[in-house]
């Protein structure tokens, strides 16, 4: 095992994680919503502080503040974010928390949509994920990977039950003035595998069920893949400058209309078209910020880490 892997570098946290963890590892319709474990959150924040360079920042806090005020006023809000590593969620929550009162309040109102793998595959991965409020879903990709017909039939039923419960939980938490955060690619981007950066068509349903949306791009990465990407605890820790950037707040109906103009009727699958446009806009944001991230020419910071 690599000496800078999660499994090695942070193994001293294992006894504490085991003591603090309270999440149920087997997901059913009764436990799809799992509130944050704030004691484990302290450990995750310490890991972020260890590895995110001091000049890391969340940019355009004014857009995030606008988004916050609209969800508090009753708008159903969704945050769509790039996905490079399992530090993406801890990173955005840490940076928002450090950015001031508005960022801290928005962070407290974010509930992420998470696949079952984070809960069911590894107890330490599950414990890390437990630091944040989550609604657990059964991803379509996980169901599609099942080859045994009998097992597929069983899991298809289970997926319907879990995802129906998840949608009910989603509506409940949003009525309480919270926002949901979704990674539209559904998986972490693997270099050399462009298909892992394509948006999942089901994301269009989340957009249709929302009033407003905000995109967040990510530049920099404190957690990279090992030789075995399936082994999440084998991911390699490194220090890096992380830039997370918010877009202006979009009206979801207007955004979907904008996607049609962008596509110019080239895509037959209209759900996929909308999600492709989301990924296009995120990539634009990413490229713009990457140009100056390392040479210091990206312009004034809107909310530096204090």
Buried (B, 14 or more C-beta within 10 A) or exposed (E): EBEEBBBBBBBEBEEBBEEBBEBEBEBEBEBBBBEBBEBBBEBBBEBBEEBBEEEBBBBBBEBBBBBBBBBBEEBBBBBBBBBBBBBBBBBBBBBBBBBBEBBEBBBBBBBBBBBBBBBBBBBBBBBBBBBBBBBBBBBBEBBEEBEEEEEBEEBEEBBEEBBEBBBEBBEEBBEEBBBBBBBBBBBBBEEEEEEBBBBBBBBBEBBEBBBBBBBBBBBBBBBBBBEEBEBBBBBBBEEBBBBBBBBEBBBBEEBBEBBBEBBEEEBEEBBBBBBBBBBBBBEEBBEEBBEEBEEEEBEEBBBBBE
